[in-house]
């Protein structure tokens, strides 16, 4: 949180300085560098200040001018400023005619023009030169998503993961694609991979538990365990607490006695925890919370 606050403070200082001193090349350079390194998406500022820096002070920044040109190009594509994007792309191509990085930028430019087929063929040609080009493979997935061709995007992403199994963002993207088609079992496998990669992320346990809950049947017991694991990592996760409550309400103990008593104690703890969180954060919701808890009263109570 402190790091985030510090970044926000630094950004405001640099932005104000750039607005106040629009002809100070050092201020403009520092702002652009900050935006690059912090990965803050402010394409409007990049185009405004980056274009001014490249137009009036290119010699001041030396070789960094080419990095700034790439930054401005990506921002121009983001803003659909095709004229500026094309101008900068041509400059980069003249300077680096054999650069694979610049070739990828051409593919992104074609995407911005919605020339999907041409862009896909272009990336395919890059992959013929270098089959291990991960970014080109990912761009082909993006193209299929942009056209609403989810099955093809899934196929390409699965092929990508055969070579780059440690790419967590790809597993997450694949899970969401499967979920969009209600392919819950396939999505659950993706989350199993993500949990193995990042076992301390409570959101992954929570998401996996929700998928298992949606599958129903014997999977409810699995969902219950993973909601509990999520709560162990983050005791204040209201979403997981509600999930655990619902799982208990659907659970049928194999035998009465200890098992039923254990569920009774657990449901009392979960109910109290949920009420306490709403009491401290949003007390106006308490009547609704109480009614909802009552309506999902466990069958084994």
N, C-alpha and C positions, 0 to 999 in steps of 0.2 A: 504493500500500500504506500509506504514511504517513497519507494522507488518510482511508483506511478505519479505520486504528487510532485516529486522532483522533476520528472520529465515534463509534466504539465506546466510547471512553473518556468522551466527553461524554455519551453516552446513559446509561452506568452511573452517572455522577455525578448526573444529573438524576433518574433513576429512584430512586436511593437517597434523594435529597432529598425526592422526592414521597412515598415510603414513610414517611420519618421525620417529615415535616411535612405531613400530608394536609390540614390546614386553612390552609395558607399559599397564598393564591390566586396570588401571583406565581410561586411554584415550579411550581404546576400549569399555569399559563399558559405558562411557559418550556418545560416538558416537551412540552406539546401542540404548541407552535410548532416545536420541534425535530423532532418526529415528522412534522409536515406538510412541513417544508422538506427533510428528509433522505429523505422517502418511505419511511420504515421502517414496515413493516407489523406493528404491535402493536395490533390492534383491542381486545384485552382491556384494555390500559392506557388507550386513548383513551376507551372506554366508562366505565371505573372513575373516572378522574380528570376527564375532561371532563364527565361527568354531575354530579359533585360541584361542579365549578366553576360550571356553569350553574344548578344548584339553589340554591347558597348565595351565590355572588358574581357574578351576571351584571352588576351595575352597575359593578363594579370594572374590567372589561375593555372597557367601552364598546361601540363598534361591532364590535369583534373577536369579540364574542359570537356574531354571526351566522356568521362563518367557522368558529368552534368548533362551532356547531350542525351545520353541514354536515359537518364532520369526524366528529362523534359519530354523525351519521346514517349515514354510509358505514361506520363501524366496526360499528354496530348491525346493519346489513344483512349485513355480513361474518360476524357472529356469529349471524345469524338471530334476533336479538332484535327481533321484529316489533312488539312493543308500544312499545318505546322509539323505534324507527324511525318508526312512524306518528305518535307524539306530536310528534316533532321536525319531521317533514314538514309537519304541519298548522300548526305555528308559522311555518315558513318560507313556506308558502303564504299565510298571513294577512299577513305582512310584505311579501312580494314576489309578489303575485298574477299579474303579467304576465311574470315572469322566466323566460326560456327555460332558464336553468341549473336553476332549481327544478323546472320541468316535467320535465326529464331525470331528476331525482331521483325523481319519481313513477314514471317508467318503470322505474327500477332497483328501486324498492320492489315493483312488480308482478312483476318478475323474481324477486325474493327469495321471493315467494309462489308461484312457479312457474306464474303465470298467463301462460303464454307467448303465447297468441294475443292476449289483451288487451294485453299489453305491446307486441307487434309492431304491432298496430293503432294504439296510442298513439304510437309512434315514427313510424309512417307519417304520422300526422296532423301531427306536428311538422315532418316533411319537406315536407309540402304548404305549410306556412307559410314554411319556409326550406329550400329544396332543397340548400343548401350546408352544412347542419348536419352536420359530419363525425362528431361524437360520436354523434348519433342513428343515422347509417348504421352505425357500428361496433357499436352496441348490437344492431342487427338481426342482424348477423353472429353475435354472441355468442349470441343467442337460438336461432338455427338450430344452432349447435354444441352448445348445451346439450341440444337435442332429438335430437342425433345425425344431423341432416340436413346432412351434409357437402356434397353437391352444391349445395344451395341456398345454403349459406354461401359456397361458392366463387363462385357467381353474383353474390351481393351484394357480395362483396369485389372482384371484377373491376369491377363497376360503380363502386364507390367509388374504385378506382385510376384510373379514367378521368378523374376530377376532381382526385385528390390523388396524382399519380404520384411525388412526392418522399417519400412516407411509407414509410420503410424498415421500420418495424414491421409495416405492412400487407403488404409484399412478403414478409417473413419468415413471417408467419402464413399467407399464401396458399401459400407453398412447403410448409409443414408439412401443410396440408390436402391438397395434391396428393399428397404423399408417403404420407399415410394411405390414399390410394386407389391407390397404386402408379402414379401418373401421373408418371413420372420425367421425361419430356421437358418437360412443363409446369413441373415443379418446377425443372428446370435453368434455364429462362428466368427464373424469379423470382430465382435466385441470380446470374444474369448482371446483372440490374438492380441487385442489392445490391452486387456487386463494383464496378460503375461508380460507385455512390454512395459506397462506402467501400473504396477500393483498397488501404488499408494493413491491413485486417483479415484476418489469416491464416486465421481460422476459416472465412471465406466461401470462400476458395480450396479449403480442405480439404473442406468440405461439397460444393462443386460437383464436385470431383474424385471424391468417393465416388459421387455420382449418375452421373457419366459412366462410372465403373468398373462400376457396376451395369447400365448399358445395354449394356456389352460391345461386341464387334466393334471397329470402327475407333475407337470412343470411348475405348478403352483408351489410345491415344496422347495424346488430349486430357487424360485423367485424369492421365497421367504428367506432363504439362507443368504442370498445376495443383497437383499434389502437390509438384513441385519449387519452384513459386512460393511455396507455403505454407512450405516449409522455408527458403527464402531469407529470408522475413520472420521466421520463428521456427525457428531451427536445432534447437531442443530439442523440437519437436513429434513425439512418438513415434508418434502416430496417422498423421501424414503420412509419416513415415519408413517405417512398415510399408506404407502405401499405395503408396509409390513402389517398394518392394521387390517387392510383388505385381505391379505394372504391368510391371516389368522381366521378371519371371518369365513373363509372358504375351506379351511383345513378341517379334516375329519380325523381325530386321533384314533390310532389303531386300537387303543384300549382306554377305558376310563381309569380314573384314579390319578396317578402321578402325572401322566401326560396331560390330562384335562386341567389339573391344578396348575401345571406349569404354564399352559396357554392362558389360564385365567389371570395369573400374576403378570404375564407379559402384556396382555391386553390392557390391564390396569395401568401398567407403567407407560405404555405407548400413549394411552389416552391422556394421562397426566402430563406427559411431555409435550404433546400437541397443544393442550390447553395452556400450559405455561408459556410456550413460545408465542401463541396468539395474544395472551394476556400482556406480554411485554412489548410486542411489536405492533399488534393491530387489535386492540380490545373490542372494537366495534363489531368484529367478526365472530366474537365468542358465541352469540346465540345460534348463528348458522353452523358453527363448528360443532356445538353441542348436539344440534338436531341431526347433523350428518353422521356423527359418531353413533348416535342412537339408531339411525336408520340402517347402519351397517353392523349392527350388533352381532358378534360372532354366533354362529349356529350352535357351537358347543358350550355356550355359557348357560 
